[in-house]
Amino acid sequence: MTDTATVQAVEPAPVDRHQQARRTTLRLTLLLIATSVLSLASGASGTSLWSALGDLIAGRELALVDKVILFDIRLPRLIEGILVGAALAVSGAVMQGLFRNPLADPGIVGVSAGAGLGAISAIVLAGLLPFALRDLMGSHLVSLAAFLGGWGTTLLLYRVSTRNRQTSVATMLLAGIALGALSGALSGILVYMADDDQLRDLTFWGMGSLAGATWSKVFAAGPIILLALTVTPFLARGLNGLALGEAAAAHIGIPVQRMKNTAILSVAAATGAAVAISGGIGFVGIVVPHLLRLANGPDHRTLLPNAALLGATLLLGADMLSRSIIAPAELPIGIVTATLGAPVFLWILMRRMPGMRL
Amino acid sequence: MTGLSPCRRGLFALTAVFVSCFAASVVVGDGRGERIVSVGGSVTEIIYALGQQDRLVGRDTTSVYPVQVNTLPDVGYMRRLSPEGLLSVNPDMIIAIEGAGPDETIDVLDAAQIRFETIPEGYTRAAVGEKIRAVGAALGEDEAADTLAEKVDAEIASAVDAAQATAGNQRVLFVLSAKGSKIMAGGTGTAADGIISMAGGVNAIDQFEGYKTLTDEAVTRAAPDVILMMKSRGAPTGSDRDLYAHPAISTTPAGRNKALVRIDGVHLLGFGPRTGSAVTELAAAIKAAGNS
């Protein structure tokens, strides 16, 4: 990460990046609003947001199907898309700041691997649960198991890498790889045990989708994600200081250990909840913070809110594509984010290569 | 807006009552099934066999027979149906094979007051009849379904009798997919197991349920006389030569005699109205392959 002095030395006409980032925030807010409206207005069915609004204003009853499509399908899906996109992008930005590594993503604290293991366990082993419990949980079983798996793995990783109330980021990185491999192996055993239908279910789970968005999912995951996201702005100064290195950050008065605790726990909560309701959606957590750093520099005070806005917008855009390309069927959104995101990201990296600093 | 949702649900319910009372809309409420989405290959075949195809407005990805059905919009894979995708074809009833979902989608369809009929799946002669009668009941065509079920049952009975009469109790290994060296085979409780035993063969796998990847030793121990695979619709999933070159397969009687049978998967495993001809075709193929 570059400090302000070098940026100004490299660039011929020094610009006020803070000012610039504020303008980006405004633009991204407008973009998110526009995308949200578009997302409510578009879908496989012919239901039109505009004629529905017209009817509501004129005091006419909407047809039941139109109501269900607008309020029980598109609206929860829109909110879930915003929550999940923001959660993934902000979590990515926080992790990259904390680990001082541009390749870090929420997966580095084990939350993705753990959530995957949880989801696979629920899909494959649900049959072992008492029927009454399974019936009660219904489709929420997989989400709950994914959240617990993600959260549990992160706590375990945190325990392993904390000695004498000091969390070693290096140990965490390595232990994360080990725990990831272990989760992968356990998942492998479950995959081996799975039957054909379960295999299909877990393949689709891994590709992520907002198609199953319901109000109950939004109500369950929303508070967790919102709580975690409101905590992150308080980390911004600390993450900026951490760019100097842990020792230097501590010397300038940043409570490094407390910051690590908060960062790790909030990332695990936000990502865990996001993955639990939408499955594995890759790439957002890495690409969004990078794009913003390339545009506005690495200051976390603006990077974090901008990441939330851009993450939400990108996921909504990807979701609109995923449900329109092969309509009335749908593509899993993880496929869309990767196939479109990866080449765009590569192109930006190559174009910026000469002056690029991460 | 979050707090409003229960109110909205209440509103929906009220609207539904309103709509159905006054029959203000032909789209919702009456549920007679004039605009049907069929989910599951065998369900679709039964609807065609009952001559009710004009009521179809959509199908799922697994519904590919008869060929005319492919002109209908495809609403996605049966286990991953998207609620808006389904509603976009404006159905008043969905007839789906057991296992279709996910549950979230079915809940939304409930909210939209769309009739959702689940047809029990099964891989026996009796199950085929039950399926046909269940589809018939959903369509309101019980008598036609009874007639069809009896006709199909008689076909299956004579096919099974003929197959059993000439059967040599050959061990048949159903290979769902052979990618690289991984052989995924059908155990007990599968459609493959059902059709193999109806055709007078013996499923070479009886240690596990469902479809699983076999170790090389398990392939050797299964010692199949015939290997059964699905004929692929697009590019072949793996050539015959690759399969024979598999070290474990090459030790089995089927591998030595190059006894491989490929049958169209939808026909073979559908357990729909064409089950009788599937049994006959499989029995003949097993016999021919076993004698080679």
Interface residues (C-beta under 8 A of the other chain):
Chain A: G43 A44 S45 G46 E61 L62 A63 L64 V65 K67 V68 I69 F71 D72 I73 R74 L75 G138 S139 Y192 D195 D196 D197 L199 R200 D201 F204 S209 A211 G212 A213 T214 W215 K217 V218 F219 G222 R323 I326 A327 P328 A329 E330
Chain B: M1 T2 S5 R8 L11 F12 T15 A16 F18 V19 S25 V27 V28 G29 G58 T61 P73 D74 V75 G76 Y77 R79 R80 S82 P83 E84 G85 L86 L87 S88 V89 N90 G99 P102 D103 E104 T105 D107 V108 A111 A112 Q113 L176 T190 E209 G210 Y211 K212 T213
